[in-house]
Amino acid sequence: MLCAVYKSSRKADTYLFVKKRDCFEDVPVALMDMFGVPQLVMVFPIAKRESLGMADIHKVRAAMEDKGYYLQIPPPQVNLLAEHKRSLGIKD
């Protein structure tokens, strides 16, 4: 199975994996509205890959087979000041 990866024009570090290039029929309309205009990053055979940069290859494959797409969003940012205060025992 081929996999086409698109980056979001609205959300930084957000990527959408679909089964074929320019095939968004399985992606919910609300998600596409939030995602913005998809910008193609690459197309590759997902069966031949053993890993991906930021996503778990097994989760991507499973989601693509179940839903027809996979959405990769960036991890939440850590508030370093709050973490430091917590380590010092300071309550907000």
C-alpha positions as CSV (number, residue, x, y, z in Angstrom):
1,M,0.0,0.0,0.0
2,L,1.2,3.5,-0.9
3,C,1.0,6.3,1.6
4,A,0.9,10.0,0.8
5,V,1.9,12.4,3.5
6,Y,0.6,16.0,3.6
7,K,1.4,18.8,5.9
8,S,-1.2,21.2,7.2
9,S,-1.3,24.8,6.0
10,R,-3.0,25.8,9.3
11,K,-1.4,23.8,12.0
12,A,2.3,23.6,12.6
13,D,3.9,20.2,12.6
14,T,0.6,18.5,11.8
15,Y,0.6,15.8,9.1
16,L,-2.1,13.7,7.4
17,F,-1.3,10.3,6.0
18,V,-3.7,8.9,3.3
19,K,-3.8,5.8,1.1
20,K,-3.3,7.5,-2.2
21,R,-2.1,10.9,-3.5
22,D,-4.9,13.4,-3.4
23,C,-7.4,10.9,-2.0
24,F,-9.2,12.5,0.9
25,E,-12.6,10.9,0.7
26,D,-12.1,8.9,3.9
27,V,-11.1,12.0,5.9
28,P,-13.9,13.7,7.8
29,V,-14.9,17.1,6.4
30,A,-14.5,18.8,9.8
31,L,-10.9,17.5,9.9
32,M,-10.1,18.8,6.4
33,D,-11.5,22.2,7.4
34,M,-9.3,22.3,10.4
35,F,-6.3,21.0,8.4
36,G,-6.5,23.6,5.7
37,V,-5.0,23.1,2.2
38,P,-3.0,19.9,2.2
39,Q,0.6,20.3,1.0
40,L,2.2,17.1,-0.3
41,V,5.4,16.1,1.5
42,M,6.0,12.6,0.1
43,V,4.6,9.4,-1.2
44,F,6.1,6.1,-0.1
45,P,5.2,2.4,0.1
46,I,4.3,2.0,3.8
47,A,4.6,-1.8,3.8
48,K,8.4,-1.5,3.2
49,R,9.0,0.9,6.0
50,E,10.0,-0.3,9.5
51,S,9.8,3.1,11.2
52,L,8.7,6.7,10.7
53,G,10.2,9.9,12.2
54,M,7.6,10.9,14.8
55,A,4.8,8.4,14.4
56,D,4.5,4.8,15.4
57,I,4.5,2.8,12.1
58,H,2.2,0.2,13.6
59,K,-0.4,2.8,14.6
60,V,-0.2,4.5,11.2
61,R,-0.7,1.2,9.4
62,A,-3.6,0.2,11.6
63,A,-5.3,3.6,11.3
64,M,-4.9,3.6,7.5
65,E,-6.5,0.2,7.3
66,D,-9.3,1.0,9.7
67,K,-10.1,4.6,8.9
68,G,-8.3,5.2,5.7
69,Y,-6.1,8.0,7.1
70,Y,-3.8,8.9,10.1
71,L,-3.4,12.3,11.6
72,Q,-0.1,13.1,13.3
73,I,-0.2,16.1,15.6
74,P,2.7,17.5,17.6
75,P,3.1,16.5,21.2
76,P,1.9,19.2,23.7
77,Q,4.5,21.7,24.7
78,V,5.8,21.4,28.2
79,N,5.6,24.5,30.4
80,L,9.1,24.6,31.7
81,L,8.5,27.3,34.3
82,A,5.6,25.3,35.8
83,E,7.8,22.2,35.8
84,H,10.6,24.0,37.5
85,K,8.2,25.5,40.2
86,R,6.8,22.1,40.8
87,S,10.3,20.6,41.3
88,L,11.0,23.3,43.9
89,G,7.7,22.6,45.7
90,I,6.2,26.0,44.8
91,K,2.5,26.0,44.3
92,D,0.8,28.2,41.8
